[in-house]
């Protein structure tokens, strides 16, 4: 985990999340270089953490991994090419919300 944090700190941060679209994030997901993989994992987990308890809520008995969350994001972007032009944070929020809706909110169709 320390290595991941150090790697993420070395990647230049974007000023606003809206600069990353689903298309650009999906393209980065296809790149197998360590830098892009670390960027994608950092971006996806950042969005996951930012929207936790706002749009999606994990049950107390669920422990997800960074790889699992990244796989969900990749699958959602792969399965929804017609909306990849939207901002990546909104797309990922919707993907996580579909899988782990908060109890007081209606669920949407899963990925």
Secondary structure, DSSP 8 states (H G I E B T S, - for coil): -HHHHHHHHHS---S-GGG-BHHHHHHHHH--SHHHHHHHHHHHHHHHHHHBTTTB---TT----HHHHHHHHHHHHHH-GGGTTSBHHHHHHHHHHHHSB-TTS------
